[in-house]
Amino acid sequence: MSKIIGIDLGTTNSCAAIVEENGQVKLIPYKGGEFIIPSIFAIDDKGNELIGHEAKRQWQLNPRNTVYAAKRLIGRSFHTDVVGQMKKSVAYEMKAGERNDVVLDVAHKNFRLSEISAKILNKIRSVAQDYLGEKVTRAVVTVPAYFTDRQRQAVKDAGKMIQLEVVRIINEPTAAALAYGIGKNLHETTVIYDLGGGTFDVSIIEIRDRVFEVKATGGDIFLGGLDFDQAMINYVIEDFNKKHSIDLSGDPVAMQRIKDLAERVKIDLSSREQAPFSVPFVTMTPQGQPLNIDFVFTRKLLEDLTLPLVNRTVDILMRVMNDAGLDPKNVDELLLVGGQTRMPVVQKRLQEIFAKPPSKGVHPDEAVAIGAAVYAHSLEDNSNLKLQLLDVIPMAIGLEKAGGEFHTVFPRNAAIPNAKAIEATTSYDGQTEVAMRIFQGDHAHVSHNELLGDFLFSGLKAGPAGKARLEITFDVNIEGILTMSARDLETGKQMKTTVRVTQH
Ligand code: AMP
């Protein structure tokens, strides 16, 4: 059997790793150089598809047909606030798909989100194949802990499209904990604070040598480095408008140049107190005079602009600590994962909360891919590495009751794998089918939660209303993916399950 690689499929950057014959974990380099592949897909004006570095290189000139941060949209319904929010901040076009999912229009071709992920996965796979000199057909892929069932399923689907078997999906913070804790014979409680390009996750994990048990998790799919960039961009645009009465937000090329620079200046400000923010000839006055953006961005200004974002991460962290019944002083180790945790003020805030500095034991950009590779290795046929990852679901799973009320079947932080059965009956005479809408989220009303599917169970023995008894089983596997089934308790027969609406 071929090797199983570990893939960190990130919002902004992706990375792959492998455990080599000698047991060493290696990040897979691209063309002998960098380990990171930008999670960007584009079609250029000649119709060529570009992925990764090639796509990133041309995005200033071709923002309309360059797709980035697509992971934020995967497994989402089109008509939701988050999608509306995203539409405002990207130059590429999105529209509603047949299944109420999001479809992207790139160079007048339609792409589903799982197709975009498939293209990025395929690029990572081909880089790995070049490096290993053999075919790669299996991978462990990481996802944010805060991904729903649908989002996880979409990543599995992406793998299927390119004949890459996603043997296991694991959570990013859990993978990072694995990279940190493996082989150290630890017995400690760790907090993983993972602030990446697009998403924020917190997990509290108890490490007992080779057992990694998640106690609680939480996060936000719309909270990451991109939002820090956006806060800077908004400031720059407003400032320019004040000075010149010109709104740059409708000019995709100017916006792209500002966006690019914002990220670079942000990164610079992690190691300097100030940095120039200058975009020459960004636009022209109505009289044809060229105008520049040119000022000095200070670290203090960046911190002021992004304080609400840092506060949101702290609120989520505190809620998760509370869910786990954990006090900051009982935390043994704090691991920082994700590039955005390099921002000094983030580290300072956490240091204040935990009264100790974060661990230096993991590399923020590499830990997730390394953990995925270690786990992949443990799943290989002849592996003698035995690991136990005990994870949880990040949000409640349940069904819609009359009036749109959400009835919880699994509360958030329920351990997985997990199965639960509920009993149901019929509401009219002769009824042979029962429909049920399943949602995931922590809100009391289903309209605020994500629809996982609209299930129809059929084949029930006809009888008077309220007489039939059926048992509906909710099965959440080790990857956080839900399967539904039903049984007619009278006949003992398994019923047919059809998913009528799904965004998978
Ligand atoms: P990741 O998804 O972990 O690769 O994180 C990428 C995010 O981290 C991007 O938004 C980057 O802009 C951000 N980032 C990378 N390096 C730094 C740095 N030194 N300071 C602040 N943010 C950074």
Residues whose N, C-alpha, C, O or C-beta is under 5 A from the ligand:
A	BS01	AMP	G10 T12 N13 L195 G196 G197 G225 L226 E263 K266 I267 S270 G338 G339 Q340 R342 M343 P364 D365
